[in-house]
Amino acid sequence: MPSPVTIVILAAGLGTRMKSRKAKVLHRAGGKTLIEHVVETALKLTSADRIAVVVGHQAEDVRMAVKHPGIRFVEQKEQKGTGHAVMVCREALGTQDGYLTILYGDSPLLLPETLQRLIDRQRSAASSAEAAGTLMSAIMGDPTGYGRVIRDSSDHVAEIVEQKAANPQQLAIREANMGIYCFRADLFWKYVDQIGPDNPAHEYYLTDMVAILDRAGFYVEAMQIANPDEALGINDRVDLAHVDRILRHRKTRELMLGGVTIERPETVSIDGDVRIGMDTVVEPFARILGRTSIGENCRVGAGAIVQDSEIADEAEIFPYTIVNRSKIERGAQLGPFARLRFDNHVAEGAHIGNFVELKKTQMGAGAKANHLAYLGDAKIGAKTNIGAGTITCNYDGFNKHPTVIGAGAFVGSNSSLIAPVEIGDGAIVGAGSVITEPVPADSLAISRPPQVVKPEWARKRRALARK
């Protein structure tokens, strides 16, 4: 059996350069908080009970953001550096066997396969008793701000020198430390107490472990990665936007390689958990968010926003339509300019047209509401037609009430249905009616005053106004 992997994720900092009252790891990129991205990567490499998240600022909010059961949380009450953040985990982690991998909660771009290579590199080096750890590095055109990797005559890493402490010769080195490590756990915990706060910031730096292990007769290797962006940590809102673009580019590429047509992919926003079937077309500037799933051969129109919804095959969402927390069945059509607020179910072949709003409404198979309607807390039967300007008056100022319309009914334009009310199968409601009582099946209901025509009234009124 391979030695187990324990992963510590450092997520205690506030991130002052974010200029935010919210802890840095709670900011979102690619549709998730930064800490969610890192935790999900860690879960692909080890079990939840071997993952510890170090929390500090807004600790309870960070715990709530990590929705996976079994993960441990360790509170760093005082933020005294990266080394100190790992040291506070010693008791919580219990066993000190296998490998200790250290990640950062603000580095969401790291791919699981890259991290697996780091761990495998350390495993392969473990045939030597002196191999204590492996760090991730990259050759950078401009490594300003990064610690430099100082190698010895054996090409092992002798130490990491931070930017502020480096001399001109060291600053010329282009190999930068990415800050991600895999250590032999037993050696790490044996020597970690030698990290001291003897630096201008009086903090315990994790980078000191490289030199400490070197002095103890062990060595640390460096595994270079081709793209330094993969290990990018977020410092400010500019970095956040950069990372968001990369995550969304990865997602659109994944979908397009899977058979989805995305027109002008640089303009769309698609979250990481979204699933889209083959031959679906996504038009420019669409936003598909949350845990939305979209079937095959669908179309999502320009500027449409779909969030946390289930869209079946061959459905069409026309431009500038908003769909939230709703289920749309096969072949349904929505929009343009429709709004499905939440908890709607649109059955197969139903049509929701322009400037129609639904809230907690069920539209039966083949039902239509094609123009300018509000349908809230309603259940509408199959093949029923809702005329333009119809509203369900579902709120009495204190409580919401339901409207039930049977199958094959016809509701004329500009009707007001005063809930609670029920209209039977096949019933017809005349245009302009205010319906307050039940309408039996196959009945006609008309509720409007008779038309009054007064001949010559308008001419006389204009003549009077001219005097």
C-alpha positions, -999 to +999 in steps of 0.1 A: +000+000+000+014+035-008+020+058+021-010+080+029-012+117+019-022+143+044-031+178+029-030+210+049-047+240+033-037+274+047-067+297+047-064+318+078-055+352+064-077+382+057-059+394+026-055+431+032-046+439-004-080+427-015-094+459+002-123+438+015-141+431+048-144+395+036-117+370+041-097+364+009-106+327+005-143+336+005-140+356-027-153+339-058-138+329-091-152+306-117-184+304-097-170+291-064-152+305-034-114+302-037-114+277-008-139+255-025-117+251-055-087+241-034-106+217-012-121+200-043-086+195-057-074+180-024-103+156-023-092+141-056-059+131-040-068+119-005-098+113+018-116+140+036-104+129+070-068+135+059-075+171+049-071+200+074-081+236+066-063+262+087-088+290+095-085+323+112-102+354+099-140+348+096-133+312+106-170+302+108-178+316+074-149+296+059-162+265+076-196+271+061-181+276+026-165+241+027-195+219+023-177+185+022-182+164+054-152+149+072-127+177+066-110+190+097-106+226+106-078+240+128-080+276+141-049+297+139-059+324+165-028+345+158-015+347+122+022+344+127+033+332+094+030+302+071+052+280+092+031+287+123-001+279+104+011+244+097+026+239+132-009+245+148-021+215+129+002+190+146-022+179+173-053+179+151-037+157+124-027+130+150-008+105+129+024+118+114+030+091+088+032+092+050+034+125+032+024+160+042+013+183+013+008+220+019-015+241-002-029+276-001-066+285+000-061+313-024-045+293-052-075+278-071-058+271-104-037+241-093-047+211-113-051+177-094-028+160-119+000+185-113-003+180-075-003+143-081+029+146-100+044+165-070+034+137-046+046+110-070+079+128-074+084+127-036+073+091-035+099+081-061+126+101-042+117+083-010+140+054-020+167+076-006+166+080+031+179+116+027+150+127+005+129+149+028+106+168+004+098+182-030+086+217-037+070+232-068+090+257-088+088+275-121+112+294-144+097+329-147+105+357-171+100+381-142+101+364-108+097+397-088+080+390-055+087+353-054+113+335-033+143+323-054+153+286-055+189+282-045+204+249-056+235+232-043+262+214-063+240+182-064+211+202-079+191+199-048+174+229-032+197+243-005+174+271+006+147+295-005+156+332-004+128+357-003+128+387-025+136+412+003+165+392+016+181+383-017+214+398-030+218+409-066+232+375-076+203+357-061+178+381-076+191+372-110+179+336-105+147+330-125+136+298-108+109+308-083+094+290-055+056+284-060+051+278-023+036+243-026+053+214-009+052+177-003+073+166+027+080+133+044+056+138+073+079+122+099+109+145+090+087+176+087+073+172+122+106+162+137+123+194+125+095+220+122+101+234+157+134+248+144+116+274+124+120+307+142+107+343+139+142+357+133+132+379+104+120+415+101+083+405+102+089+382+133+070+354+116+075+317+112+082+311+075+075+277+060+103+283+034+128+280+062+122+243+063+143+238+032+174+251+048+166+234+081+164+200+065+195+207+044+215+214+076+201+182+091+216+161+063+185+157+042+176+173+009+146+189-009+141+186-046+122+210-069+097+200-095+094+226-122+060+233-137+056+248-172+030+274-164+035+295-132-001+307-134-012+273-122+002+280-088-008+317-087-019+330-054-044+358-053-034+391-037-058+417-051-089+421-073-067+422-104-054+388-096-089+376-088-102+387-122-072+371-139-079+338-122-116+340-130-108+344-167-085+313-166-110+291-148-138+301-173-115+296-202-108+261-189-145+254-186-155+267-221-126+246-236-138+215-218-173+220-231-163+228-267-141+197-268-172+178-255-193+188-285-209+222-273-208+251-297-200+283-279-201+314-300-175+339-289-164+320-259-145+349-245-178+367-238-197+340-219-195+331-182-200+294-174-194+281-138-173+251-132-201+228-121-223+234-152-230+204-174-240+209-211-249+182-236-236+177-272-248+200-300-261+226-277-254+262-288-244+289-264-247+324-279-225+354-270-227+370-235-247+342-220-242+334-183-247+298-171-242+296-134-243+273-103-252+237-108-271+241-140-274+211-163-284+216-199-293+187-223-284+180-259-294+201-289-305+231-268-299+268-275-291+294-249-296+328-264-274+359-263-274+376-229-295+349-213-288+340-176-295+305-164-287+296-127-291+264-107-316+250-133-323+218-151-328+221-189-338+190-209-329+182-244-340+204-273-352+232-251-346+268-264-339+298-242-341+329-264-320+360-258-321+380-226-341+355-206-335+348-169-340+313-155-333+306-119-339+274-099-363+260-124-369+228-143-375+230-181-386+199-200-378+187-235-386+211-263-399+239-242-393+275-254-385+305-231-383+341-240-370+364-253-370+387-223-388+362-201-381+358-164-385+326-144-377+337-109-375+304-089-392+270-084-409+268-118-416+236-138-422+241-175-433+209-191-425+194-225-433+217-254-446+246-233-439+282-245-431+311-222-429+342-243-415+377-242-420+397-210-437+368-192-427+363-155-431+330-136-427+324-099-435+290-083-455+280-114-461+248-132-468+250-169-483+219-184-472+202-216-479+224-246-492+252-225-485+288-237-481+322-222-466+341-251-469+378-241-467+401-211-480+380-183-473+374-146-480+339-133-472+333-097-481+304-074-500+289-103-506+254-117-516+255-154-528+225-173-516+210-206-524+230-238-539+259-219-534+293-235-528+324-213-535+356-231-513+388-231-515+410-200-529+382-178-519+382-141-525+359-112-532+382-083-516+358-058-508+382-029-534+398-007-510+420+013-504+393+039-503+358+023-497+342-011-526+322-026-526+296-055-543+298-089-552+265-106-561+264-143-571+231-159-561+215-192-571+230-225-584+262-210-582+297-226-577+328-206-583+360-226-560+389-227-557+414-198-575+391-173-569+393-136-573+360-117-578+368-080-563+340-060-573+316-045-592+306-076-597+276-098-606+275-135-617+241-149-606+221-179-616+235-212-630+267-196-628+301-214-623+334-196-632+364-217-607+391-223-605+419-197-622+398-170-616+400-133-622+364-120-629+360-083-650+329-082-644+293-095-650+287-132-664+252-139-650+230-167-661+240-203-677+272-190-674+308-203-666+334-176-669+371-184-665+397-157-665+433-171-690+462-172-710+467-204-696+490-230-713+525-231-711+546-263-722+583-262-726+597-297-710+631-304-696+633-268-660+637-279-668+665-304-688+684-278-660+680-253-634+694-276-657+724-285-662+731-249-625+730-242-619+757-269-641+783-253 
